[in-house]
Amino acid sequence: MKIGLDIMGGDYAPAEAIKGVRLFLEQVTDPSVHLVLIGDAQAAAPYLSQLDEYQFRYSLLEAPQVIGMDEHPTKALKEKPQSSIAIGFGMLQAQKIDAFISAGNTGAMMVGAMYTVKNIDGILRPTIVSPIPREDGKFSLLLDVGANADCKPEHMLQFAQLGSLFMQRVEGIEKPRIGLLNIGEEESKGNILAQATYPLLKESQLNFVGNIEGRDVIVNKCDVIVCEGFVGNVVLKMAESIYHIFKEKRNVQDDFLEHFNYEIYGGTPVLGINAPVIIGHGISHAMAFQNMINAAHKMIMSDIISAFKEHFSQAVA
């Protein structure tokens, strides 16, 4: 198993990425897991001594170019073919790595995912997902969280199917409960999109539990929360602000608050494409990188991509 990691992505690259690699290698001792670090060898050199005892469990692939956070995604990928993100997607497309991770330019990661790795047959739009902590100590999967600001009901149904399969195969939940994020519990509530999506979910084979409201997001009401990316991104950013305000600024000590630390979850997987891709937060530190690698490792071990392909090939047929 080979996992590719862009060590030049993020505000603290490559130092925090390499620290995260060490944390992962200390935790996961399976010698079959090999990390391919993609980035500028000269920039990485001062930090690689941290990995001296793991020399046979990683390799460094030179990528002399870096795509900046503010660069236009499509233009940058075209003009910087030797960037860490472009090389990572090239490796993934050629099946030389089994997953690719970056905390770099989010737009470039999405463009690479859709146009290099490409959608699974039958998928209308890939989606990005995020765990949202619940008061019971577990989490619900929220999707979409920003890739698709405008959606059709058919997209929302596929988001629910992808989320359900993910929670089954990766998290081991036998019959994940699906909730549609809305402004009321009644079937008739919501905008045109929500009203049109409800019957599709109700008539599907999914374990649909109906509409859920904003106050239900962090309680044990469902396992998968479906919404369009505009709403999902607002919810995600609000969840991140809870940790920042109460823990980091006000120093409130509460175990539940710890679950709102985005670094625990690492990054957001892109679902609906032909290989595992994890997009990290630009301000990721070592723990976030460690958990991004953990997320990729779990996705590969669960063979979730094959499950997606099987499900949606039947839908196309």
Buried (B, 14 or more C-beta within 10 A) or exposed (E): BBBBBBBBBBEBBBBBBBBBBBBBBEEBEEEEBBBBBBBBBEBBEEBBEBBEEBEEBBEBBEBBBBBEBEBBBEEBBEEBEEBBBBBBBBBBBEEEBBBBBBBBBBBBBBBBBBEBBBBBEBBBBBBBBBBBBBEEEEBBBBBBBBBBEEBBBEBBBBBBBBBBBBBBBBBEBEEBBBBBBBEEEEBEBBEEBBBBBBEBBEEBEBBBBBBBBEEBBBEEBBBBBBBBBBBBBBBBEEBBEBBEEBBEEEEEEEEBBEBBBBBBBBBBBBBBBBBBBBBBBBEBBBBBBBBBBBBBBBBBEBEBBEBBBEBBEEEEE
